[in-house]
Amino acid sequence: MSQHLSGMMGGLSIGGPPSPSPVGRSQTSHHHLTSGTASSSASSNGQNRLPPVLKKYMNPGLVRPPNTGLASGSSASAGYGDSQRGPLLKLAGVNVPVSSHHPSKAGSAVGSPSGKGKSGLSQHTAHGIHGPAHSTSSRALSSSMNPNAAKHPSAAASASRAMELGKYDGGLEADAEGKDVVTGEAAKILEMESAGGTIQLSLPAFQIGKPLGKGKFGRVYMARTKAPPHFIVALKCLHKAEIVQGKVEKQVRREIEIQQNLRHPNVLRLYGYFHDQKRIFLVLEFAAKGELYKQLSKVGKFDEKRSSRYIAQMADALAYLHKKHVIHRDIKPENLLIGLKGELKIADFGWSVHAPGNRRNTLCGTLDYLPPEMVEGKEHTAQVDLWALGVLCYEFVAGGPPFEDLSGHAATYRRIRNIDLHIPDSVSAEAADLITRLLRYNPEDRLPLTEVMVHPWIKRYQKKRSMGGTRES
């Protein structure tokens, strides 16, 4: 793929892969709060039955790993061991910790696998849904792969050079051996040809390091560009045959096109992509502090200062996405990474859609985070992200999703439909106010993102500028 990387890696943050999707957790709660206008007059039998469209997408074996930071006496993690994490949503493509079942091969300890002499890689530039990412060919190049780049690398570049890549396990070659070459119409969809650009991206351009995770369609590796100033990236490999088998060629293409054209400090950057006959490679920003859910699971819940600042970042990022007519539709801790400076990064766009008309019908996402309009099979808009933000806020301060019910999906569905919300006494009144104003049955009643960012709970913990103009913690 030909790809301009001019200035794209300046101020590079560091990351990893998304995490597994959840379905079940619970928490002890008080403050019974009920909001919205959901009807609860239906019979209990009717409310316990999932609509056919919901059953189609719900996998009873799909569970989230336990939040080990919660009190040991809590029922939140009961029965949810690692052995139950296997089944994934059909279209999710999420990442789980990699097992080192591929022995290192001779000559491939730390380096760039060449694909064992298979057909050469094709290079591309992503133009995507918002037009060319770098439309001016005269833009000065300062990327790590440009020999004429600036002679004084940034602090981020210096930090990248100092980072250890770890040992490469030979997994890219091992995985490719058993995969078929994709042909026909599917191959054309996954080629994603685009014109323009002068910088060539290919596998030999990277030094491959340790595995960061393994997902449904491939692996993610830590990598460093061979050309100075040697930027650290996350290199994600997707196997075309598995994408075709999952019948998600168009969804993967859409995900790449959407993420390629996003530029926000709280959105993980996709710098470029390239492919060969069997694989697609995504060159992603590497988030240094890893997965948010792992940290949340370790501590159980976040303090309100940290939670408030995270929600402010998410509100700003979602406002940016909505301005670009992008609905994310799967905001949750598993899809968030933490950058070098502790900032959140939205890292998974598998369910995202570019919807200028702002109205969609597809049921998607994770049950705990689905809004009433989705579980009821109704048309939805960008307000689904406002609901998810409210659920995320609750999970940050309470340690679990607000509507989860261990008795089953139907009970969780019923609680979502009726806005059966209970907020613990430990949560402040200001935080509870924001949560209840986001978790409204009617999408139009949910607090707009512009008002979320000036809510008293957000303003209370907002970093203040000192007299010198720098931000205080």
PETAFEN-V25694 format. One record per residue. N is the residue number from 0. RES is the residue in one letter. SS is DSSP state (~ for helix, > for strand, _ for the rest). PSI is psi in degrees with one decimal (999 if undefined). Layout:
n = {N N}
res = {RES RES}
ss = {SS SS}
psi = {PSI PSI}
This chain:
n = {0 1 2 3 4 5 6 7 8 9 10 11 12 13 14 15 16 17 18 19 20 21 22 23 24 25 26 27 28 29 30 31 32 33 34 35 36 37 38 39 40 41 42 43 44 45 46 47 48 49 50 51 52 53 54 55 56 57 58 59 60 61 62 63 64 65 66 67 68 69 70 71 72 73 74 75 76 77 78 79 80 81 82 83 84 85 86 87 88 89 90 91 92 93 94 95 96 97 98 99 100 101 102 103 104 105 106 107 108 109 110 111 112 113 114 115 116 117 118 119 120 121 122 123 124 125 126 127 128 129 130 131 132 133 134 135 136 137 138 139 140 141 142 143 144 145 146 147 148 149 150 151 152 153 154 155 156 157 158 159 160 161 162 163 164 165 166 167 168 169 170 171 172 173 174 175 176 177 178 179 180 181 182 183 184 185 186 187 188 189 190 191 192 193 194 195 196 197 198 199 200 201 202 203 204 205 206 207 208 209 210 211 212 213 214 215 216 217 218 219 220 221 222 223 224 225 226 227 228 229 230 231 232 233 234 235 236 237 238 239 240 241 242 243 244 245 246 247 248 249 250 251 252 253 254 255 256 257 258 259 260 261 262 263 264 265 266 267 268 269 270 271 272 273 274 275 276 277 278 279 280 281 282 283 284 285 286 287 288 289 290 291 292 293 294 295 296 297 298 299 300 301 302 303 304 305 306 307 308 309 310 311 312 313 314 315 316 317 318 319 320 321 322 323 324 325 326 327 328 329 330 331 332 333 334 335 336 337 338 339 340 341 342 343 344 345 346 347 348 349 350 351 352 353 354 355 356 357 358 359 360 361 362 363 364 365 366 367 368 369 370 371 372 373 374 375 376 377 378 379 380 381 382 383 384 385 386 387 388 389 390 391 392 393 394 395 396 397 398 399 400 401 402 403 404 405 406 407 408 409 410 411 412 413 414 415 416 417 418 419 420 421 422 423 424 425 426 427 428 429 430 431 432 433 434 435 436 437 438 439 440 441 442 443 444 445 446 447 448 449 450 451 452 453 454 455 456 457 458 459 460 461 462 463 464 465 466 467 468 469 470 471 472}
res = {M S Q H L S G M M G G L S I G G P P S P S P V G R S Q T S H H H L T S G T A S S S A S S N G Q N R L P P V L K K Y M N P G L V R P P N T G L A S G S S A S A G Y G D S Q R G P L L K L A G V N V P V S S H H P S K A G S A V G S P S G K G K S G L S Q H T A H G I H G P A H S T S S R A L S S S M N P N A A K H P S A A A S A S R A M E L G K Y D G G L E A D A E G K D V V T G E A A K I L E M E S A G G T I Q L S L P A F Q I G K P L G K G K F G R V Y M A R T K A P P H F I V A L K C L H K A E I V Q G K V E K Q V R R E I E I Q Q N L R H P N V L R L Y G Y F H D Q K R I F L V L E F A A K G E L Y K Q L S K V G K F D E K R S S R Y I A Q M A D A L A Y L H K K H V I H R D I K P E N L L I G L K G E L K I A D F G W S V H A P G N R R N T L C G T L D Y L P P E M V E G K E H T A Q V D L W A L G V L C Y E F V A G G P P F E D L S G H A A T Y R R I R N I D L H I P D S V S A E A A D L I T R L L R Y N P E D R L P L T E V M V H P W I K R Y Q K K R S M G G T R E S}
ss = {_ > _ _ _ _ _ _ _ _ _ _ _ _ _ _ _ _ _ _ _ _ _ _ _ _ _ _ _ _ _ > > > _ _ _ _ _ _ _ _ _ ~ ~ ~ ~ ~ _ _ _ ~ ~ ~ ~ ~ ~ _ _ _ _ _ _ _ _ _ _ _ _ _ _ _ _ _ _ _ _ _ _ _ _ ~ ~ ~ _ _ _ _ _ _ _ _ _ _ > > _ _ _ _ _ _ _ _ _ _ _ _ _ _ > _ _ _ _ _ _ _ _ _ _ > > _ _ _ _ _ _ _ _ _ _ _ _ _ _ _ _ _ _ _ _ _ _ _ _ _ _ _ _ _ _ _ ~ ~ ~ ~ ~ ~ ~ ~ _ _ _ _ _ _ _ _ ~ ~ ~ ~ ~ ~ ~ _ _ _ _ _ _ ~ ~ ~ ~ ~ ~ ~ ~ _ _ _ _ _ _ _ _ > _ _ ~ ~ ~ > > > > > > > > > > _ _ > > > > > > > > _ _ _ _ _ _ > > > > > > > > ~ ~ ~ ~ ~ ~ _ _ _ ~ ~ ~ ~ ~ ~ ~ ~ ~ ~ ~ ~ _ _ _ _ _ _ > _ _ > > > > > > _ _ _ > > > > > > _ _ _ _ _ _ > ~ ~ ~ ~ ~ ~ ~ ~ _ _ _ _ ~ ~ ~ ~ ~ ~ ~ ~ ~ ~ ~ ~ ~ ~ ~ ~ ~ ~ ~ ~ _ _ > > _ _ _ _ _ ~ ~ ~ > > > _ _ _ _ _ > > > _ _ _ _ _ _ > > _ _ _ _ _ > _ _ _ _ _ _ ~ ~ ~ _ _ ~ ~ ~ ~ _ _ _ _ > _ _ ~ ~ ~ ~ ~ ~ ~ ~ ~ ~ ~ ~ ~ ~ ~ ~ _ _ _ _ _ _ _ _ _ _ ~ ~ ~ ~ ~ ~ ~ ~ ~ _ _ > > > _ _ _ _ _ _ ~ ~ ~ ~ ~ ~ ~ ~ ~ ~ _ _ _ _ ~ ~ ~ _ _ _ ~ ~ ~ ~ _ _ _ ~ ~ ~ ~ ~ _ _ _ _ > _ _ _ _ _ > _ _}
psi = {137.0 127.1 121.3 129.6 32.5 114.5 3.4 -29.0 3.2 137.1 30.0 128.1 174.9 152.0 -171.0 -168.8 160.6 165.9 176.8 152.2 145.7 162.8 -37.8 130.6 160.7 172.6 156.4 132.1 161.9 -156.2 69.7 117.2 131.9 127.6 171.4 -174.3 23.7 138.6 133.2 19.0 -13.2 157.5 156.4 -34.0 -42.3 -37.8 -26.2 -11.4 127.6 141.3 148.2 -38.5 -30.6 -42.8 -33.0 -32.4 -9.1 127.3 113.9 -18.4 -2.3 117.6 157.7 141.2 152.0 148.1 92.6 -11.5 -12.0 162.4 139.7 -25.1 -5.7 151.5 3.3 -38.4 8.6 124.1 6.7 77.6 174.9 -27.8 -15.0 6.0 -9.3 -57.3 132.3 158.5 142.9 -37.6 14.4 -48.5 35.9 167.2 143.7 159.4 135.5 142.6 140.2 65.7 -4.5 110.5 149.6 138.2 153.4 133.7 3.8 24.8 -60.9 110.2 -162.7 109.4 142.6 -0.2 18.1 41.3 12.7 178.8 148.5 157.5 144.8 142.9 146.4 160.9 130.7 124.5 -48.7 -166.8 -17.5 19.5 175.3 135.8 -30.8 85.5 -16.1 110.1 -16.0 -0.7 135.0 134.6 134.1 19.7 168.8 -16.3 6.9 114.2 -18.9 18.8 167.6 144.2 -10.2 95.3 156.2 169.9 -36.3 -39.2 -40.9 -41.2 -37.4 -42.8 -33.6 -17.0 145.2 131.1 -28.0 178.6 130.4 136.0 5.3 13.1 -30.8 -45.1 -42.3 -42.6 -38.0 -26.6 -38.3 7.3 143.6 156.0 130.1 134.7 177.8 -152.5 -38.3 -40.1 -38.8 -40.0 -41.6 -7.5 -40.2 49.0 141.1 152.3 164.1 169.8 155.2 -15.3 127.1 122.2 132.8 165.3 -41.4 -11.3 -6.6 144.9 120.4 137.2 -142.0 153.5 139.3 -22.7 170.3 130.5 -171.4 -35.0 7.0 -157.4 163.1 130.9 148.2 137.2 159.8 137.4 138.3 -32.6 144.8 148.8 29.8 63.8 143.0 134.1 170.4 122.1 113.1 125.0 126.9 129.3 122.9 -40.0 -38.1 -33.7 -44.2 -41.0 -37.0 -4.3 42.9 31.1 -47.0 -34.5 -41.8 -43.1 -43.1 -43.4 -44.6 -44.6 -38.6 -52.6 -31.7 -27.6 14.5 136.1 93.1 141.9 -18.9 21.1 126.5 128.9 138.2 106.9 -31.5 -179.6 157.6 169.6 160.7 -162.6 -29.2 -19.4 155.6 134.7 128.6 128.1 104.7 154.1 140.8 115.0 114.7 -34.8 11.7 -151.7 132.7 -41.0 -33.7 -40.6 -41.1 -40.5 -35.4 -41.2 -11.0 -55.8 161.9 154.6 164.8 -29.0 -49.4 -43.8 -45.6 -44.0 -35.3 -44.1 -37.1 -42.7 -41.9 -39.4 -40.9 -42.8 -42.3 -36.2 -39.4 -46.6 -44.9 -33.1 -30.8 7.9 32.2 124.1 125.3 -52.2 6.5 46.2 125.6 162.9 -34.8 -21.2 15.4 137.4 168.4 125.9 -178.5 -34.6 12.5 8.4 148.7 149.4 120.4 122.0 -7.0 121.9 26.7 -29.3 1.9 156.3 143.3 112.1 80.6 -30.8 -13.2 21.0 127.3 165.2 -13.9 131.8 125.8 166.3 -158.7 136.2 -46.5 -24.5 1.2 137.9 165.4 -39.7 -28.8 -46.0 -20.5 4.6 23.2 167.2 144.4 163.6 -168.2 -14.7 -12.5 -31.3 -28.3 -41.7 -48.9 -34.6 -38.5 -41.8 -41.6 -43.4 -44.8 -45.0 -35.9 -45.5 -18.9 -20.3 3.9 162.9 147.4 -26.1 8.7 140.3 119.8 -10.7 -8.9 172.1 -39.8 -38.0 -39.4 -44.1 -44.4 -39.8 -38.1 -46.4 -36.2 4.7 52.1 81.6 130.0 120.4 128.7 153.4 -26.2 -16.4 134.1 159.3 -36.5 -43.4 -41.7 -36.2 -44.0 -43.4 -48.7 -25.0 -16.1 -34.6 69.7 143.8 -48.8 123.5 -36.1 -18.1 -8.3 143.3 124.2 154.0 -34.0 -33.7 -28.1 -42.2 -14.0 13.7 145.4 -36.3 -34.6 -45.7 -32.3 -37.5 8.6 136.7 134.2 147.9 135.3 177.4 -27.3 -2.3 -6.5 157.5 138.3 152.6 999}
